[in-house]
Amino acid sequence: MLFRGSVIRDIISGVVFFFLDNRLCTFSKLAFNAYRNIISKVSENHCNFCGNRKANRFCPALTRLICSRCCGRNRQKSIDCPDNCNFLIVSRRQALKKLVNFQGDGEFEVAQFEVLHNLRLGLIKSRERARFTLTVEEVLSAINNAVETLRIRFSGLLYDFRSPNPNVQQTTEAILEIVQGHEKGDRGLKKVELSDILRCLQYIKRQIGAFQERGADFWGVIGDCVGRHFLAANLNLINNTTKI
């Protein structure tokens, strides 16, 4: 018992002197820093978004390593992905392949990639402005109004089809703004003939009908197909994405 007591006293004394002695305190700080570095190195192997799974890819938006699951689930949602992210480009290519299954045409998608991308992005932005209340039926009404307005303008007359529904009207105006940009080649947008733009609008309208028939998620699919910015004619991203 005395031996055990002396051992305990020695341990307690050692702990006290450990914290009182300056040199030992210095050693304690060095040990703590070394421990922190070890923990930091270990944490580098874990996803910097969820902190649970192993990180296996670099996220240019977060400038950190994350796991593929967090990348896929939060892409363009919680994570503001740049349009030139390789993982985003691959994801968009896969989404475009899925989109073609809804009465699509791969060759037409490639030929009119910029126009289709910008029109779809315009619909996404219109839905965001409407606080996500914009329905697919309202999109169809907006496309119809835009198409009729453009046909009348093409005949030389000036008349805009207007809707009392604010969602339909603001979406129609957004579509017409994108059409005008491509028709005139404004803001670096690819200059396209009005007849081809009208074909793109009818193409999107046909695809929306296919989504409705199958009860599929139109917003989810086109949201995965587009970037956050309108495509200009000179972006290298076009060449990287149009391999459908």
ABEGO torsion letter per residue (X at the ends): XAAAAAAAAAAAAAAAAAAABAAAAAAAAAAAAAAAAAAAAAAAABBAAAGABBBABBBAAAGBBBBAAAAAAABGBABBBBAABAAAAAAAAAAAAAAAABGBBAAAAAAAAAAAAAAAAAAAAAAAAAGGABBAAAAAAAAAAAAAAAAAAAAGBBBBBBBABAAAAAAAAAAAAAAAAAAAGBGGBBBBBAAAAAAAAAAAAAAAAAAAAAGBBAAAAAAAABBABBBBAABAAAAAAABX
